Amino acid sequence: MPLRSKLPHVGTTIFTVMSQMAKDHNAINLSQGFPGFDSDPKLLELVAKYTREGFNQYAPMSGVPALRDVLSAKTARCHDYEPDPETEISIVSGATEAIFCAITAVVKPGDEVLILEPAYDSYEPAILLSGGIPIHIPLKKGDFSIDWERVISSVTFKTKAIVINTPHNPSGYVWSSSDLDHLAQLIRDRNIFVISDEVYEHITFDERKHLSLIGHEELREKSFVCGSFGKTFHVTGWKVGFCIAPPELMEEFRKIHQFVTFSTVTPIQYALAEYLKTPSNYESVSEFYQKKRDFFCQGLKTTGLEFSPAQGSFFQMASYGHLSDISDKELAERMTKELKVACIPVSAFYHNGQDHKFIRFCFAKKDSELQEALGRLEGLKRIL
């Protein structure tokens, strides 16, 4: 008897597909969201130090105490709230696990969960695996800000949670204080929880400040804030993330986490704990990436693509609808094969594949690689 899939409509992710295509065609890979350079040698040496010193066995299920302590202090420094490291913080194997565990902890069969699209592709499968019903709400065309009237009209008595993402992938939109207040009003007096994907918390531009839900007194009482050390410190392959939530929510979160991965790689947790004690190690990240965004956007001006510089994250979206009506998937394939530059078609971030003629580039690459890619992109009109 054939296996009946729990996720019959889910295939290989577009990120894997485009990265493989980039490899097959020897293209510059600006598709998948990983840095094209290494981390600070000081952090790498700390990992080696703790490995050599024998910190190689299971970590506590909730995370190494030293890391939870320093993350609590960092949260107080950045967001004026100091979570209890014993009851409100867990270290997990990447933000994707944090999001999965948070959704699993609160969503039951028949519950509705709001997703703002375009959205990262891990949200919906986690909802479906819990028997939940994804409710897709499009962001505003143009700047990809939140259409709060539409969000409010989508709430029903079945709504159990909303998944948000700031800074946003793929658009780079950064939530404002008004957005947070609208969200607080939305869930006030309702049994609705928030799963907040904040993995790009330290990558915002033009003096914008990342406003975490953990810093909003009303919102944090019903929120799971999910973050990633990998995005901040250019070590996505380590898959080390965290979740911050109030004690009663964290208790349920840990019930899931302990049977998903139980614990996360030990020596890296100790290394991060020591590295985070120096605030400049994370406070300088936005400036670092703004230089790359500005460099990449300056070069994009010669390609014929239309865009607004990203407000945050290390992604830049661009529109080509004024040049051609071919699908974004076809364009991404042509660019990879003919221009030797891989990107992501933004239709992959919509549950029904809506194609608004946008493509997404990752500019977390060495300047020399970005320069070469920009030179190749000048041939874009030739393949349209």
C-alpha positions as CSV (number, residue, x, y, z in Angstrom):
1,M,0.0,0.0,0.0
2,P,1.5,3.4,-1.0
3,L,2.3,5.9,1.7
4,R,-0.3,8.6,2.0
5,S,1.7,11.9,2.4
6,K,0.9,14.3,5.2
7,L,2.2,17.1,2.9
8,P,1.1,16.0,-0.6
9,H,1.6,19.4,-2.2
10,V,5.1,20.0,-0.7
11,G,8.1,19.2,-2.9
12,T,11.8,20.2,-2.8
13,T,12.1,23.8,-1.7
14,I,12.9,26.5,-4.3
15,F,16.0,27.3,-2.4
16,T,17.4,23.8,-2.9
17,V,16.3,23.8,-6.5
18,M,17.9,27.1,-7.4
19,S,21.1,26.4,-5.5
20,Q,21.4,23.1,-7.3
21,M,20.7,24.8,-10.7
22,A,23.4,27.4,-9.8
23,K,25.9,24.5,-9.2
24,D,24.9,22.7,-12.3
25,H,25.4,25.7,-14.5
26,N,28.4,27.2,-12.7
27,A,26.3,30.3,-11.9
28,I,26.9,32.9,-9.1
29,N,24.4,31.8,-6.4
30,L,22.4,34.9,-5.2
31,S,19.4,32.7,-4.6
32,Q,19.7,30.8,-1.2
33,G,20.1,33.0,1.9
34,F,23.5,32.1,3.2
35,P,26.6,34.4,3.4
36,G,29.4,33.9,0.9
37,F,32.0,34.6,3.5
38,D,33.1,33.2,6.8
39,S,32.5,34.4,10.4
40,D,34.7,36.4,12.7
41,P,37.9,34.3,13.3
42,K,37.5,35.0,17.0
43,L,34.1,33.2,17.1
44,L,35.6,30.3,15.1
45,E,38.5,30.0,17.5
46,L,36.1,30.0,20.5
47,V,34.3,27.0,19.0
48,A,37.7,25.2,18.7
49,K,38.5,26.2,22.2
50,Y,35.4,24.7,23.7
51,T,35.7,21.6,21.6
52,R,39.2,21.0,22.7
53,E,38.3,21.6,26.3
54,G,35.8,18.8,26.2
55,F,32.4,20.5,26.0
56,N,31.2,17.9,23.6
57,Q,28.3,16.1,25.3
58,Y,24.6,16.8,25.4
59,A,23.7,20.3,26.4
60,P,20.7,20.9,28.7
61,M,17.5,20.5,26.8
62,S,16.7,24.2,27.3
63,G,20.2,25.4,26.3
64,V,23.5,26.0,28.0
65,P,22.8,28.3,31.0
66,A,25.7,30.6,30.1
67,L,24.1,31.3,26.7
68,R,20.6,31.8,28.1
69,D,22.1,34.2,30.6
70,V,23.9,36.4,28.1
71,L,21.0,36.3,25.7
72,S,18.7,37.6,28.5
73,A,21.2,40.4,29.1
74,K,21.4,41.2,25.4
75,T,17.6,41.3,25.1
76,A,17.4,43.8,28.0
77,R,20.1,45.9,26.2
78,C,18.3,45.8,22.9
79,H,14.6,45.8,23.8
80,D,14.4,47.0,27.5
81,Y,13.0,43.7,28.7
82,E,15.0,41.0,30.6
83,P,13.5,37.6,30.1
84,D,14.1,35.0,32.8
85,P,16.8,32.7,31.3
86,E,15.4,29.7,33.3
87,T,11.7,30.0,32.2
88,E,11.5,32.2,29.2
89,I,14.5,31.3,26.9
90,S,15.3,28.1,25.0
91,I,18.2,27.4,22.7
92,V,17.2,25.3,19.7
93,S,18.6,23.9,16.4
94,G,17.9,26.9,14.2
95,A,15.0,29.3,14.0
96,T,13.1,26.9,11.7
97,E,12.9,24.5,14.6
98,A,11.8,27.3,16.9
99,I,9.0,28.3,14.5
100,F,7.9,24.6,14.1
101,C,7.9,24.0,17.9
102,A,6.0,27.3,18.6
103,I,3.3,26.5,16.0
104,T,3.0,22.9,17.2
105,A,2.6,24.0,20.8
106,V,-0.5,26.1,20.1
107,V,-2.2,24.9,16.9
108,K,-4.7,22.1,17.1
109,P,-6.8,20.4,14.4
110,G,-9.2,22.9,12.9
111,D,-7.5,26.0,14.2
112,E,-6.9,28.8,11.7
113,V,-3.5,30.5,11.4
114,L,-2.9,33.8,9.6
115,I,0.1,34.0,7.3
116,L,1.1,37.3,5.6
117,E,2.3,36.6,2.0
118,P,4.8,36.5,0.5
119,A,6.0,34.3,3.3
120,Y,8.9,32.0,4.1
121,D,8.1,28.4,3.1
122,S,8.4,26.7,6.4
123,Y,5.4,28.3,8.1
124,E,2.6,26.5,6.2
125,P,3.9,22.9,6.5
126,A,4.2,23.3,10.2
127,I,0.6,24.5,10.4
128,L,-0.7,21.7,8.2
129,L,1.2,19.0,10.2
130,S,-0.6,20.2,13.3
131,G,-4.0,20.0,11.6
132,G,-4.3,23.7,11.3
133,I,-5.7,25.7,8.5
134,P,-3.5,28.4,6.9
135,I,-5.2,31.7,6.1
136,H,-3.2,33.6,3.5
137,I,-3.3,37.4,3.6
138,P,-1.4,39.3,0.9
139,L,0.8,42.2,1.9
140,K,0.3,45.5,0.0
141,K,1.7,45.7,-3.5
142,G,4.6,48.0,-3.8
143,D,6.2,48.3,-0.3
144,F,4.9,45.0,1.1
145,S,3.6,46.7,4.2
146,I,0.7,45.1,6.1
147,D,-2.9,45.7,5.0
148,W,-4.4,45.8,8.5
149,E,-8.0,46.1,7.4
150,R,-7.5,42.9,5.5
151,V,-5.9,41.2,8.4
152,I,-8.7,42.2,10.8
153,S,-11.4,41.0,8.3
154,S,-9.7,37.6,8.2
155,V,-10.0,36.9,11.9
156,T,-12.7,34.4,12.9
157,F,-13.6,32.5,16.0
158,K,-11.3,29.8,14.8
159,T,-8.2,32.0,14.5
160,K,-5.6,30.6,16.9
161,A,-2.4,32.3,15.8
162,I,-0.7,34.7,13.4
163,V,2.8,34.2,12.0
164,I,4.8,37.4,11.4
165,N,8.3,38.2,10.1
166,T,10.3,41.4,10.6
167,P,12.6,42.3,9.0
168,H,10.7,40.5,6.2
169,N,11.9,37.8,3.9
170,P,11.7,38.3,0.9
171,S,10.8,42.0,0.7
172,G,13.0,43.4,3.5
173,Y,10.1,45.4,5.0
174,V,10.7,46.4,8.7
175,W,7.7,46.7,11.0
176,S,7.0,50.1,12.5
177,S,5.7,50.9,16.0
178,S,2.3,51.4,14.4
179,D,2.4,47.8,13.0
180,L,3.0,46.5,16.5
181,D,0.2,48.5,18.0
182,H,-2.2,47.3,15.3
183,L,-1.2,43.7,16.1
184,A,-1.7,44.3,19.8
185,Q,-5.2,45.6,19.1
186,L,-5.9,42.6,16.8
187,I,-5.1,40.0,19.5
188,R,-6.4,42.0,22.5
189,D,-9.3,40.2,24.2
190,R,-8.9,37.3,21.8
191,N,-7.2,33.9,22.3
192,I,-4.7,34.5,19.5
193,F,-1.0,33.8,19.8
194,V,1.9,35.3,17.7
195,I,4.8,33.4,16.2
196,S,7.4,36.1,15.4
197,D,10.2,35.3,13.0
198,E,12.9,37.8,13.8
199,V,16.0,36.1,12.3
200,Y,17.2,39.3,10.6
201,E,16.9,41.4,13.8
202,H,20.4,42.9,13.5
203,I,20.1,43.7,9.8
204,T,18.2,46.9,9.3
205,F,19.2,49.9,7.2
206,D,19.0,53.7,7.1
207,E,18.9,54.0,10.9
208,R,15.7,52.0,11.2
209,K,15.4,50.1,14.5
210,H,14.2,46.6,14.7
211,L,11.2,46.5,17.0
212,S,11.0,43.1,18.6
213,L,7.7,41.9,20.0
214,I,9.6,41.1,23.1
215,G,9.9,44.8,23.7
216,H,6.2,45.4,23.4
217,E,4.6,44.9,26.9
218,E,1.3,43.7,25.6
219,L,2.5,41.6,22.7
220,R,5.1,39.6,24.5
221,E,2.5,38.1,26.8
222,K,1.2,36.1,23.9
223,S,4.2,35.8,21.6
224,F,6.9,33.3,20.7
225,V,9.9,35.4,19.4
226,C,12.1,33.2,17.2
227,G,15.7,34.2,16.4
228,S,18.9,33.0,14.8
229,F,22.6,33.3,15.6
230,G,23.4,31.9,12.2
231,K,22.0,34.9,10.3
232,T,23.6,37.4,12.6
233,F,27.1,35.9,12.7
234,H,27.3,34.5,9.2
235,V,27.2,30.9,10.4
236,T,23.9,29.5,9.0
237,G,25.3,26.0,8.8
238,W,25.6,25.8,12.6
239,K,21.8,25.9,12.8
240,V,21.7,27.5,16.3
241,G,18.6,29.6,17.1
242,F,16.5,30.5,20.1
243,C,13.0,31.2,21.3
244,I,11.8,33.7,23.9
245,A,8.3,33.4,25.3
246,P,6.5,33.8,28.6
247,P,6.8,30.9,31.0
248,E,3.4,29.3,30.3
249,L,4.1,29.3,26.6
250,M,7.7,28.3,27.0
251,E,6.6,25.3,29.0
252,E,4.5,24.0,26.1
253,F,7.3,24.9,23.6
254,R,9.8,22.8,25.5
255,K,7.5,19.8,25.5
256,I,7.7,19.8,21.7
257,H,11.4,20.8,21.5
258,Q,12.6,17.9,23.7
259,F,11.2,15.4,21.2
260,V,12.3,17.2,18.1
261,T,16.0,17.7,18.7
262,F,16.2,17.6,22.6
263,S,19.3,19.7,22.6
264,T,21.6,21.8,20.4
265,V,25.3,21.5,19.6
266,T,27.2,22.1,22.9
267,P,30.6,23.7,22.1
268,I,29.0,26.3,19.8
269,Q,26.6,27.4,22.5
270,Y,29.5,28.1,24.9
271,A,31.3,29.9,22.1
272,L,28.3,32.1,21.3
273,A,27.9,32.8,25.1
274,E,31.4,34.2,25.3
275,Y,31.2,36.0,21.9
276,L,27.9,37.8,22.8
277,K,29.4,39.4,25.8
278,T,30.9,42.0,23.4
279,P,27.9,44.0,22.1
280,S,29.9,45.4,19.1
281,N,30.0,41.9,17.7
282,Y,26.3,42.2,16.9
283,E,25.7,45.9,16.9
284,S,28.0,46.4,13.9
285,V,26.1,43.9,11.7
286,S,23.7,46.4,10.2
287,E,26.5,48.8,9.1
288,F,28.3,45.8,7.5
289,Y,25.3,44.8,5.5
290,Q,24.2,48.3,4.6
291,K,27.4,48.8,2.7
292,K,26.7,45.6,0.7
293,R,23.1,46.6,0.1
294,D,24.1,50.0,-1.2
295,F,26.9,48.6,-3.4
296,F,24.5,46.0,-4.9
297,C,21.6,48.5,-5.4
298,Q,23.9,51.0,-7.1
299,G,24.9,48.2,-9.6
300,L,21.3,47.1,-10.1
301,K,20.5,50.6,-11.6
302,T,22.3,49.5,-14.8
303,T,20.3,46.3,-15.3
304,G,16.8,47.8,-16.2
305,L,15.2,46.2,-13.1
306,E,13.1,48.4,-10.8
307,F,13.4,48.3,-7.1
308,S,13.3,50.1,-3.8
309,P,16.3,49.5,-1.5
310,A,15.5,46.9,1.2
311,Q,14.7,48.2,4.6
312,G,16.3,45.2,6.3
313,S,17.4,41.6,5.8
314,F,20.2,40.7,3.3
315,F,17.8,40.3,0.4
316,Q,16.9,42.7,-2.4
317,M,13.8,42.3,-4.4
318,A,13.4,43.7,-7.9
319,S,10.6,43.9,-10.5
320,Y,10.9,43.1,-14.1
321,G,7.2,43.3,-15.2
322,H,7.9,46.5,-17.2
323,L,10.4,44.6,-19.3
324,S,8.6,41.3,-19.9
325,D,5.6,39.2,-19.1
326,I,7.4,35.9,-18.8
327,S,6.9,34.0,-15.5
328,D,9.4,34.7,-12.7
329,K,10.3,31.0,-12.6
330,E,11.2,31.1,-16.3
331,L,13.2,34.2,-15.8
332,A,15.1,32.7,-12.8
333,E,15.9,29.7,-15.0
334,R,17.1,31.8,-17.9
335,M,19.2,34.0,-15.7
336,T,20.9,30.9,-14.1
337,K,21.6,29.2,-17.4
338,E,22.4,32.1,-19.7
339,L,23.6,34.9,-17.4
340,K,25.1,32.6,-14.9
341,V,23.4,34.4,-11.9
342,A,20.9,32.5,-9.8
343,C,18.0,34.3,-8.0
344,I,14.7,33.2,-6.4
345,P,11.3,33.7,-8.1
346,V,9.1,35.4,-5.5
347,S,6.1,33.4,-6.6
348,A,7.6,30.6,-4.5
349,F,6.7,32.6,-1.4
350,Y,2.9,32.5,-2.2
351,H,0.8,29.4,-1.5
352,N,-0.8,29.6,-4.9
353,G,2.2,30.7,-6.9
354,Q,1.1,34.2,-7.5
355,D,3.5,35.8,-10.0
356,H,3.8,39.6,-9.5
357,K,7.0,39.7,-11.6
358,F,9.5,40.0,-8.7
359,I,12.8,38.2,-8.2
360,R,14.9,38.1,-5.0
361,F,18.6,38.4,-4.7
362,C,20.8,37.6,-1.7
363,F,23.6,40.2,-1.3
364,A,25.3,38.5,1.6
365,K,28.3,37.8,-0.7
366,K,31.8,39.1,-1.1
367,D,32.0,42.4,-3.0
368,S,34.0,40.8,-5.8
369,E,31.3,38.2,-6.3
370,L,28.5,40.9,-6.2
371,Q,30.5,42.9,-8.8
372,E,30.8,40.0,-11.1
373,A,27.1,39.2,-10.8
374,L,26.1,42.8,-11.5
375,G,28.3,42.8,-14.6
376,R,26.5,39.7,-15.8
377,L,23.1,41.1,-15.0
378,E,23.7,44.0,-17.4
379,G,22.8,41.4,-20.1
380,L,19.3,40.9,-18.7
381,K,17.4,42.6,-21.5
382,R,19.1,40.3,-23.9
383,I,17.4,37.2,-22.5
384,L,13.9,38.7,-22.1
